[in-house]
Amino acid sequence: MPTEPPADGAPRTDSPRWLSAEEQRAWRAYIRLAQLLMRQLDRDLHPFGLSAHDYELLVELSEAPGHRLRMTELADRTAQSRSRLSHQINRMETRGMVSREGCEGDKRGTFAVLTENGEATIEQVAPSHVTSVRRHFIDQLAVGDLATLTDACEPVLDQLRGIRDRD
């Protein structure tokens, strides 16, 4: 069972619990998988003129009510800094895939909104992307492994989201 970090969030100063050989192997396999998979998915999106980050934003906006999200929520959903997201939205705005709108009643708030061009783009690219995800990830796993992987990842994701939400 993982130990809880200090209540004040400060790094621990006691000796680290070094990873066992099995833990090290799992950790490195995960890191390599995540890096190589995202690189391949990104590469498969390039013929469409998109990066994996562009595609992720288009998906989030296409699934949101009214095809719009507050920039702060979009940054949280995509695990990006507000600054990085703003730069990415600028590039996508230039290409006509998204637009920005002010938030009624909140002069500081801004919505990212999927445009018709952005909607057409996601509709065109989604079949190819899902084929890529299947080929490079889903179809490489045994049926039972998919549920095991999901069950293993969810507690880690929950813990990391909790940390993010406190920050």
mmCIF file of the C-alpha atoms, coordinates in Angstrom:
data_MODEL
# 
_entry.id   MODEL 
# 
loop_
_atom_site.group_PDB 
_atom_site.id 
_atom_site.type_symbol 
_atom_site.label_atom_id 
_atom_site.label_alt_id 
_atom_site.label_comp_id 
_atom_site.label_asym_id 
_atom_site.label_entity_id 
_atom_site.label_seq_id 
_atom_site.pdbx_PDB_ins_code 
_atom_site.Cartn_x 
_atom_site.Cartn_y 
_atom_site.Cartn_z 
_atom_site.occupancy 
_atom_site.B_iso_or_equiv 
_atom_site.pdbx_formal_charge 
_atom_site.auth_seq_id 
_atom_site.auth_comp_id 
_atom_site.auth_asym_id 
_atom_site.auth_atom_id 
_atom_site.pdbx_PDB_model_num 
ATOM 1   C CA . MET A 1 1   ? 0.000   0.000  0.000   1.00 0.00 ? 1   MET A CA 1 
ATOM 2   C CA . PRO A 1 2   ? 1.453   3.415  -0.942  1.00 0.00 ? 2   PRO A CA 1 
ATOM 3   C CA . THR A 1 3   ? 2.372   5.700  1.897   1.00 0.00 ? 3   THR A CA 1 
ATOM 4   C CA . GLU A 1 4   ? 0.712   9.082  2.168   1.00 0.00 ? 4   GLU A CA 1 
ATOM 5   C CA . PRO A 1 5   ? 2.819   12.169 1.476   1.00 0.00 ? 5   PRO A CA 1 
ATOM 6   C CA . PRO A 1 6   ? 3.307   14.614 4.343   1.00 0.00 ? 6   PRO A CA 1 
ATOM 7   C CA . ALA A 1 7   ? 0.202   16.732 4.993   1.00 0.00 ? 7   ALA A CA 1 
ATOM 8   C CA . ASP A 1 8   ? 1.990   19.927 3.957   1.00 0.00 ? 8   ASP A CA 1 
ATOM 9   C CA . GLY A 1 9   ? 2.886   18.440 0.542   1.00 0.00 ? 9   GLY A CA 1 
ATOM 10  C CA . ALA A 1 10  ? 6.625   18.878 1.166   1.00 0.00 ? 10  ALA A CA 1 
ATOM 11  C CA . PRO A 1 11  ? 8.943   16.254 -0.298  1.00 0.00 ? 11  PRO A CA 1 
ATOM 12  C CA . ARG A 1 12  ? 9.966   13.463 2.030   1.00 0.00 ? 12  ARG A CA 1 
ATOM 13  C CA . THR A 1 13  ? 13.420  13.745 3.528   1.00 0.00 ? 13  THR A CA 1 
ATOM 14  C CA . ASP A 1 14  ? 13.730  10.173 4.772   1.00 0.00 ? 14  ASP A CA 1 
ATOM 15  C CA . SER A 1 15  ? 15.506  7.499  2.726   1.00 0.00 ? 15  SER A CA 1 
ATOM 16  C CA . PRO A 1 16  ? 13.687  6.504  -0.455  1.00 0.00 ? 16  PRO A CA 1 
ATOM 17  C CA . ARG A 1 17  ? 12.142  3.086  -0.846  1.00 0.00 ? 17  ARG A CA 1 
ATOM 18  C CA . TRP A 1 18  ? 14.180  2.016  -3.885  1.00 0.00 ? 18  TRP A CA 1 
ATOM 19  C CA . LEU A 1 19  ? 12.319  0.107  -6.550  1.00 0.00 ? 19  LEU A CA 1 
ATOM 20  C CA . SER A 1 20  ? 12.722  -3.638 -6.660  1.00 0.00 ? 20  SER A CA 1 
ATOM 21  C CA . ALA A 1 21  ? 13.826  -5.197 -9.939  1.00 0.00 ? 21  ALA A CA 1 
ATOM 22  C CA . GLU A 1 22  ? 10.199  -6.093 -10.718 1.00 0.00 ? 22  GLU A CA 1 
ATOM 23  C CA . GLU A 1 23  ? 8.985   -2.569 -9.865  1.00 0.00 ? 23  GLU A CA 1 
ATOM 24  C CA . GLN A 1 24  ? 11.768  -1.016 -11.938 1.00 0.00 ? 24  GLN A CA 1 
ATOM 25  C CA . ARG A 1 25  ? 10.883  -3.239 -14.894 1.00 0.00 ? 25  ARG A CA 1 
ATOM 26  C CA . ALA A 1 26  ? 7.190   -2.285 -14.656 1.00 0.00 ? 26  ALA A CA 1 
ATOM 27  C CA . TRP A 1 27  ? 7.979   1.420  -14.284 1.00 0.00 ? 27  TRP A CA 1 
ATOM 28  C CA . ARG A 1 28  ? 10.331  1.497  -17.258 1.00 0.00 ? 28  ARG A CA 1 
ATOM 29  C CA . ALA A 1 29  ? 7.939   -0.549 -19.394 1.00 0.00 ? 29  ALA A CA 1 
ATOM 30  C CA . TYR A 1 30  ? 5.164   1.923  -18.618 1.00 0.00 ? 30  TYR A CA 1 
ATOM 31  C CA . ILE A 1 31  ? 7.348   4.964  -19.410 1.00 0.00 ? 31  ILE A CA 1 
ATOM 32  C CA . ARG A 1 32  ? 8.570   3.474  -22.691 1.00 0.00 ? 32  ARG A CA 1 
ATOM 33  C CA . LEU A 1 33  ? 5.052   2.401  -23.644 1.00 0.00 ? 33  LEU A CA 1 
ATOM 34  C CA . ALA A 1 34  ? 3.580   5.835  -22.960 1.00 0.00 ? 34  ALA A CA 1 
ATOM 35  C CA . GLN A 1 35  ? 6.334   7.625  -24.890 1.00 0.00 ? 35  GLN A CA 1 
ATOM 36  C CA . LEU A 1 36  ? 6.412   5.309  -27.902 1.00 0.00 ? 36  LEU A CA 1 
ATOM 37  C CA . LEU A 1 37  ? 2.633   4.982  -28.130 1.00 0.00 ? 37  LEU A CA 1 
ATOM 38  C CA . MET A 1 38  ? 2.053   8.743  -28.026 1.00 0.00 ? 38  MET A CA 1 
ATOM 39  C CA . ARG A 1 39  ? 4.838   9.274  -30.577 1.00 0.00 ? 39  ARG A CA 1 
ATOM 40  C CA . GLN A 1 40  ? 3.218   6.729  -32.924 1.00 0.00 ? 40  GLN A CA 1 
ATOM 41  C CA . LEU A 1 41  ? -0.294  8.148  -32.484 1.00 0.00 ? 41  LEU A CA 1 
ATOM 42  C CA . ASP A 1 42  ? 1.106   11.621 -33.095 1.00 0.00 ? 42  ASP A CA 1 
ATOM 43  C CA . ARG A 1 43  ? 2.883   10.391 -36.227 1.00 0.00 ? 43  ARG A CA 1 
ATOM 44  C CA . ASP A 1 44  ? -0.352  8.820  -37.500 1.00 0.00 ? 44  ASP A CA 1 
ATOM 45  C CA . LEU A 1 45  ? -2.154  12.176 -37.082 1.00 0.00 ? 45  LEU A CA 1 
ATOM 46  C CA . HIS A 1 46  ? 0.453   14.208 -38.989 1.00 0.00 ? 46  HIS A CA 1 
ATOM 47  C CA . PRO A 1 47  ? -0.975  13.437 -42.466 1.00 0.00 ? 47  PRO A CA 1 
ATOM 48  C CA . PHE A 1 48  ? -4.100  15.280 -41.283 1.00 0.00 ? 48  PHE A CA 1 
ATOM 49  C CA . GLY A 1 49  ? -2.060  18.264 -40.130 1.00 0.00 ? 49  GLY A CA 1 
ATOM 50  C CA . LEU A 1 50  ? -2.782  17.532 -36.465 1.00 0.00 ? 50  LEU A CA 1 
ATOM 51  C CA . SER A 1 51  ? -0.745  16.667 -33.415 1.00 0.00 ? 51  SER A CA 1 
ATOM 52  C CA . ALA A 1 52  ? -1.975  14.338 -30.693 1.00 0.00 ? 52  ALA A CA 1 
ATOM 53  C CA . HIS A 1 53  ? -2.545  17.442 -28.528 1.00 0.00 ? 53  HIS A CA 1 
ATOM 54  C CA . ASP A 1 54  ? -4.658  19.064 -31.261 1.00 0.00 ? 54  ASP A CA 1 
ATOM 55  C CA . TYR A 1 55  ? -6.714  15.912 -31.603 1.00 0.00 ? 55  TYR A CA 1 
ATOM 56  C CA . GLU A 1 56  ? -7.227  15.665 -27.842 1.00 0.00 ? 56  GLU A CA 1 
ATOM 57  C CA . LEU A 1 57  ? -8.602  19.221 -27.744 1.00 0.00 ? 57  LEU A CA 1 
ATOM 58  C CA . LEU A 1 58  ? -10.913 18.553 -30.682 1.00 0.00 ? 58  LEU A CA 1 
ATOM 59  C CA . VAL A 1 59  ? -12.235 15.429 -28.941 1.00 0.00 ? 59  VAL A CA 1 
ATOM 60  C CA . GLU A 1 60  ? -12.840 17.227 -25.637 1.00 0.00 ? 60  GLU A CA 1 
ATOM 61  C CA . LEU A 1 61  ? -14.665 20.073 -27.365 1.00 0.00 ? 61  LEU A CA 1 
ATOM 62  C CA . SER A 1 62  ? -16.666 17.752 -29.631 1.00 0.00 ? 62  SER A CA 1 
ATOM 63  C CA . GLU A 1 63  ? -17.932 15.827 -26.586 1.00 0.00 ? 63  GLU A CA 1 
ATOM 64  C CA . ALA A 1 64  ? -18.714 18.911 -24.476 1.00 0.00 ? 64  ALA A CA 1 
ATOM 65  C CA . PRO A 1 65  ? -22.220 20.378 -24.266 1.00 0.00 ? 65  PRO A CA 1 
ATOM 66  C CA . GLY A 1 66  ? -22.564 22.988 -26.985 1.00 0.00 ? 66  GLY A CA 1 
ATOM 67  C CA . HIS A 1 67  ? -19.059 22.054 -28.220 1.00 0.00 ? 67  HIS A CA 1 
ATOM 68  C CA . ARG A 1 68  ? -17.584 24.534 -25.743 1.00 0.00 ? 68  ARG A CA 1 
ATOM 69  C CA . LEU A 1 69  ? -15.564 24.467 -22.535 1.00 0.00 ? 69  LEU A CA 1 
ATOM 70  C CA . ARG A 1 70  ? -14.080 27.091 -20.280 1.00 0.00 ? 70  ARG A CA 1 
ATOM 71  C CA . MET A 1 71  ? -10.365 27.339 -20.944 1.00 0.00 ? 71  MET A CA 1 
ATOM 72  C CA . THR A 1 72  ? -9.590  26.434 -17.317 1.00 0.00 ? 72  THR A CA 1 
ATOM 73  C CA . GLU A 1 73  ? -11.670 23.247 -17.546 1.00 0.00 ? 73  GLU A CA 1 
ATOM 74  C CA . LEU A 1 74  ? -10.132 22.339 -20.908 1.00 0.00 ? 74  LEU A CA 1 
ATOM 75  C CA . ALA A 1 75  ? -6.648  22.778 -19.423 1.00 0.00 ? 75  ALA A CA 1 
ATOM 76  C CA . ASP A 1 76  ? -7.567  20.482 -16.510 1.00 0.00 ? 76  ASP A CA 1 
ATOM 77  C CA . ARG A 1 77  ? -9.113  17.844 -18.778 1.00 0.00 ? 77  ARG A CA 1 
ATOM 78  C CA . THR A 1 78  ? -6.033  17.755 -20.999 1.00 0.00 ? 78  THR A CA 1 
ATOM 79  C CA . ALA A 1 79  ? -3.498  18.088 -18.164 1.00 0.00 ? 79  ALA A CA 1 
ATOM 80  C CA . GLN A 1 80  ? -1.940  21.174 -19.748 1.00 0.00 ? 80  GLN A CA 1 
ATOM 81  C CA . SER A 1 81  ? -0.837  24.414 -18.205 1.00 0.00 ? 81  SER A CA 1 
ATOM 82  C CA . ARG A 1 82  ? -3.089  27.394 -18.925 1.00 0.00 ? 82  ARG A CA 1 
ATOM 83  C CA . SER A 1 83  ? -0.223  29.034 -20.816 1.00 0.00 ? 83  SER A CA 1 
ATOM 84  C CA . ARG A 1 84  ? 0.484   26.036 -23.037 1.00 0.00 ? 84  ARG A CA 1 
ATOM 85  C CA . LEU A 1 85  ? -3.222  25.586 -23.755 1.00 0.00 ? 85  LEU A CA 1 
ATOM 86  C CA . SER A 1 86  ? -3.562  29.253 -24.687 1.00 0.00 ? 86  SER A CA 1 
ATOM 87  C CA . HIS A 1 87  ? -0.738  28.947 -27.230 1.00 0.00 ? 87  HIS A CA 1 
ATOM 88  C CA . GLN A 1 88  ? -2.237  25.789 -28.673 1.00 0.00 ? 88  GLN A CA 1 
ATOM 89  C CA . ILE A 1 89  ? -5.695  27.346 -28.944 1.00 0.00 ? 89  ILE A CA 1 
ATOM 90  C CA . ASN A 1 90  ? -4.099  30.348 -30.714 1.00 0.00 ? 90  ASN A CA 1 
ATOM 91  C CA . ARG A 1 91  ? -2.623  28.008 -33.349 1.00 0.00 ? 91  ARG A CA 1 
ATOM 92  C CA . MET A 1 92  ? -5.895  26.135 -33.753 1.00 0.00 ? 92  MET A CA 1 
ATOM 93  C CA . GLU A 1 93  ? -7.830  29.421 -33.987 1.00 0.00 ? 93  GLU A CA 1 
ATOM 94  C CA . THR A 1 94  ? -5.554  30.505 -36.834 1.00 0.00 ? 94  THR A CA 1 
ATOM 95  C CA . ARG A 1 95  ? -6.494  27.277 -38.635 1.00 0.00 ? 95  ARG A CA 1 
ATOM 96  C CA . GLY A 1 96  ? -10.196 27.887 -38.023 1.00 0.00 ? 96  GLY A CA 1 
ATOM 97  C CA . MET A 1 97  ? -10.770 24.797 -35.867 1.00 0.00 ? 97  MET A CA 1 
ATOM 98  C CA . VAL A 1 98  ? -11.698 26.610 -32.655 1.00 0.00 ? 98  VAL A CA 1 
ATOM 99  C CA . SER A 1 99  ? -12.703 30.064 -31.568 1.00 0.00 ? 99  SER A CA 1 
ATOM 100 C CA . ARG A 1 100 ? -12.756 31.872 -28.254 1.00 0.00 ? 100 ARG A CA 1 
ATOM 101 C CA . GLU A 1 101 ? -15.769 33.474 -26.669 1.00 0.00 ? 101 GLU A CA 1 
ATOM 102 C CA . GLY A 1 102 ? -16.075 35.487 -23.493 1.00 0.00 ? 102 GLY A CA 1 
ATOM 103 C CA . CYS A 1 103 ? -18.021 34.118 -20.557 1.00 0.00 ? 103 CYS A CA 1 
ATOM 104 C CA . GLU A 1 104 ? -21.213 36.002 -19.854 1.00 0.00 ? 104 GLU A CA 1 
ATOM 105 C CA . GLY A 1 105 ? -21.084 37.375 -16.324 1.00 0.00 ? 105 GLY A CA 1 
ATOM 106 C CA . ASP A 1 106 ? -17.348 36.656 -15.946 1.00 0.00 ? 106 ASP A CA 1 
ATOM 107 C CA . LYS A 1 107 ? -15.122 39.094 -17.802 1.00 0.00 ? 107 LYS A CA 1 
ATOM 108 C CA . ARG A 1 108 ? -11.993 37.054 -17.000 1.00 0.00 ? 108 ARG A CA 1 
ATOM 109 C CA . GLY A 1 109 ? -13.416 33.741 -18.217 1.00 0.00 ? 109 GLY A CA 1 
ATOM 110 C CA . THR A 1 110 ? -13.058 32.492 -21.765 1.00 0.00 ? 110 THR A CA 1 
ATOM 111 C CA . PHE A 1 111 ? -14.624 29.591 -23.618 1.00 0.00 ? 111 PHE A CA 1 
ATOM 112 C CA . ALA A 1 112 ? -12.903 27.527 -26.294 1.00 0.00 ? 112 ALA A CA 1 
ATOM 113 C CA . VAL A 1 113 ? -15.525 26.653 -28.895 1.00 0.00 ? 113 VAL A CA 1 
ATOM 114 C CA . LEU A 1 114 ? -15.346 24.031 -31.639 1.00 0.00 ? 114 LEU A CA 1 
ATOM 115 C CA . THR A 1 115 ? -16.044 25.599 -35.052 1.00 0.00 ? 115 THR A CA 1 
ATOM 116 C CA . GLU A 1 116 ? -17.753 23.914 -37.998 1.00 0.00 ? 116 GLU A CA 1 
ATOM 117 C CA . ASN A 1 117 ? -14.302 23.386 -39.496 1.00 0.00 ? 117 ASN A CA 1 
ATOM 118 C CA . GLY A 1 118 ? -13.116 21.782 -36.251 1.00 0.00 ? 118 GLY A CA 1 
ATOM 119 C CA . GLU A 1 119 ? -16.172 19.533 -36.183 1.00 0.00 ? 119 GLU A CA 1 
ATOM 120 C CA . ALA A 1 120 ? -15.570 18.495 -39.800 1.00 0.00 ? 120 ALA A CA 1 
ATOM 121 C CA . THR A 1 121 ? -11.917 17.822 -38.971 1.00 0.00 ? 121 THR A CA 1 
ATOM 122 C CA . ILE A 1 122 ? -12.698 15.529 -36.039 1.00 0.00 ? 122 ILE A CA 1 
ATOM 123 C CA . GLU A 1 123 ? -15.282 13.662 -38.128 1.00 0.00 ? 123 GLU A CA 1 
ATOM 124 C CA . GLN A 1 124 ? -12.707 13.131 -40.882 1.00 0.00 ? 124 GLN A CA 1 
ATOM 125 C CA . VAL A 1 125 ? -9.820  12.133 -38.605 1.00 0.00 ? 125 VAL A CA 1 
ATOM 126 C CA . ALA A 1 126 ? -11.601 10.014 -35.955 1.00 0.00 ? 126 ALA A CA 1 
ATOM 127 C CA . PRO A 1 127 ? -11.898 6.811  -38.053 1.00 0.00 ? 127 PRO A CA 1 
ATOM 128 C CA . SER A 1 128 ? -8.176  6.831  -38.822 1.00 0.00 ? 128 SER A CA 1 
ATOM 129 C CA . HIS A 1 129 ? -7.255  7.652  -35.226 1.00 0.00 ? 129 HIS A CA 1 
ATOM 130 C CA . VAL A 1 130 ? -9.357  4.859  -33.730 1.00 0.00 ? 130 VAL A CA 1 
ATOM 131 C CA . THR A 1 131 ? -7.760  2.439  -36.212 1.00 0.00 ? 131 THR A CA 1 
ATOM 132 C CA . SER A 1 132 ? -4.343  3.613  -35.016 1.00 0.00 ? 132 SER A CA 1 
ATOM 133 C CA . VAL A 1 133 ? -5.323  3.222  -31.335 1.00 0.00 ? 133 VAL A CA 1 
ATOM 134 C CA . ARG A 1 134 ? -6.606  -0.278 -32.036 1.00 0.00 ? 134 ARG A CA 1 
ATOM 135 C CA . ARG A 1 135 ? -3.557  -1.347 -34.047 1.00 0.00 ? 135 ARG A CA 1 
ATOM 136 C CA . HIS A 1 136 ? -0.933  0.030  -31.675 1.00 0.00 ? 136 HIS A CA 1 
ATOM 137 C CA . PHE A 1 137 ? -2.639  -0.512 -28.308 1.00 0.00 ? 137 PHE A CA 1 
ATOM 138 C CA . ILE A 1 138 ? -6.030  -2.226 -27.899 1.00 0.00 ? 138 ILE A CA 1 
ATOM 139 C CA . ASP A 1 139 ? -5.367  -5.142 -30.255 1.00 0.00 ? 139 ASP A CA 1 
ATOM 140 C CA . GLN A 1 140 ? -2.009  -5.807 -28.557 1.00 0.00 ? 140 GLN A CA 1 
ATOM 141 C CA . LEU A 1 141 ? -3.760  -6.667 -25.280 1.00 0.00 ? 141 LEU A CA 1 
ATOM 142 C CA . ALA A 1 142 ? -5.574  -9.853 -24.364 1.00 0.00 ? 142 ALA A CA 1 
ATOM 143 C CA . VAL A 1 143 ? -9.235  -9.287 -23.514 1.00 0.00 ? 143 VAL A CA 1 
ATOM 144 C CA . GLY A 1 144 ? -8.717  -9.829 -19.783 1.00 0.00 ? 144 GLY A CA 1 
ATOM 145 C CA . ASP A 1 145 ? -5.666  -7.582 -19.749 1.00 0.00 ? 145 ASP A CA 1 
ATOM 146 C CA . LEU A 1 146 ? -7.721  -4.567 -20.788 1.00 0.00 ? 146 LEU A CA 1 
ATOM 147 C CA . ALA A 1 147 ? -9.826  -4.726 -17.615 1.00 0.00 ? 147 ALA A CA 1 
ATOM 148 C CA . THR A 1 148 ? -6.718  -5.417 -15.508 1.00 0.00 ? 148 THR A CA 1 
ATOM 149 C CA . LEU A 1 149 ? -4.939  -2.413 -16.997 1.00 0.00 ? 149 LEU A CA 1 
ATOM 150 C CA . THR A 1 150 ? -7.941  -0.176 -16.403 1.00 0.00 ? 150 THR A CA 1 
ATOM 151 C CA . ASP A 1 151 ? -8.289  -1.378 -12.822 1.00 0.00 ? 151 ASP A CA 1 
ATOM 152 C CA . ALA A 1 152 ? -4.576  -0.798 -12.199 1.00 0.00 ? 152 ALA A CA 1 
ATOM 153 C CA . CYS A 1 153 ? -4.577  2.716  -13.680 1.00 0.00 ? 153 CYS A CA 1 
ATOM 154 C CA . GLU A 1 154 ? -7.719  4.151  -12.082 1.00 0.00 ? 154 GLU A CA 1 
ATOM 155 C CA . PRO A 1 155 ? -6.399  4.449  -8.480  1.00 0.00 ? 155 PRO A CA 1 
ATOM 156 C CA . VAL A 1 156 ? -3.225  6.139  -9.744  1.00 0.00 ? 156 VAL A CA 1 
ATOM 157 C CA . LEU A 1 157 ? -5.272  8.547  -11.868 1.00 0.00 ? 157 LEU A CA 1 
ATOM 158 C CA . ASP A 1 158 ? -7.586  9.307  -8.939  1.00 0.00 ? 158 ASP A CA 1 
ATOM 159 C CA . GLN A 1 159 ? -4.624  10.056 -6.672  1.00 0.00 ? 159 GLN A CA 1 
ATOM 160 C CA . LEU A 1 160 ? -2.972  12.310 -9.277  1.00 0.00 ? 160 LEU A CA 1 
ATOM 161 C CA . ARG A 1 161 ? -6.225  14.158 -9.971  1.00 0.00 ? 161 ARG A CA 1 
ATOM 162 C CA . GLY A 1 162 ? -6.589  14.749 -6.242  1.00 0.00 ? 162 GLY A CA 1 
ATOM 163 C CA . ILE A 1 163 ? -3.134  16.294 -6.121  1.00 0.00 ? 163 ILE A CA 1 
ATOM 164 C CA . ARG A 1 164 ? -3.886  18.429 -9.189  1.00 0.00 ? 164 ARG A CA 1 
ATOM 165 C CA . ASP A 1 165 ? -7.168  19.630 -7.718  1.00 0.00 ? 165 ASP A CA 1 
ATOM 166 C CA . ARG A 1 166 ? -5.450  20.677 -4.478  1.00 0.00 ? 166 ARG A CA 1 
ATOM 167 C CA . ASP A 1 167 ? -2.800  22.696 -6.360  1.00 0.00 ? 167 ASP A CA 1 
# 
